[in-house]
Amino acid sequence: MKRNISLDILKFILAFFVIGLHGRLFYDINPYLSFTFVSGLFRVAVPLFILITGFFFAEISNNKGFIKWCKRILFLYIFWNIIYLPLWYHKGMSPKIFTFIITNGFLHLWYISHMLVASFFVWFTRKLSIKKGLILAISLYLIGCFLQYLANYSKNNFITQYVSHLYIYRNFLFFCFPFFYLGYALNKGGFKFKNYIFYISIFLFIIEITINTFLSYYYSKDLNFDLLVSLIILCPLIFIKTKEILLISSTKYIALLSSGIYFIHILTF
């Protein structure tokens, strides 16, 4: 069966972005150069993975198909957590850690469980107009961005204690749902954008990274960014631009390879 493999190639590149992110590329050379990539460029990877999944999720037309999709994602999540389960023994298996494994999984597997929950939100809000759905998704993402920036830059003890926890903002509601719905909307709405909007989004992305890099130096602490405001514009445009590149092939090898790289790369660290 013939298919356009441009998105497969994109996912292959993004898999290496995730490796660079978790490996903190360039950190031994220059922490601020590393920050530019790890909390900047490489942060397009996971949102795009989620967005692409949401795009194909939109092709599900009935409850039976939705249940089948959920079972497949759940199996994937359970299987890879079992593979990584021995690594948890180094931390001990307290009830707290066991609960964390069930809800968030091992390190990079968190996005699967949160994306699964996000898919329920998308499925049960699919009768909303695309416009209303996009307003909801973008609003939630901006709330998540606000919480993350607050956690990173505030010196208030209360905020530091209660808001700075990663999963307060990097979760199914403020992160996965927005990008999952964006993918869904791109499939249903068939949006098109002018080239200059794409270039503006890249410019805003660079500006945001530059400001964060400068402030990380000023604050003299190890800041971490999963949510960048500009990603809510840039990621859909990267997806659209990539999808417009027609590379026809019958192979799924690249898609399988990118998935394999993503799921096993932690074992190399």
Buried (B, 14 or more C-beta within 10 A) or exposed (E): EEBBBBBBBBBBEBBBBBBBBBBBBBBEEEBEEBBBBBBBBBBBBBBBBBBBBBBEBBEBEEEEEBEEBBEEBEEBBBEBBEBBEEEBEEEEEEEEEEEBBEEBBBEBBBBBBBBBBBBEBBBEBBEBEBEEBBEBBBEBBBBBBBBBBBBBBEEEEEBEEEBBEEBBBBBBBBBBBBBBBBBBBBBBEEBEEEEEEBEBBBEBBBEBBEEBBEEBEEEEEEBBBBBBBBBBBBBBBBBBBBBEEEEEEEEEEBBEBBBEBBBEBBEEE
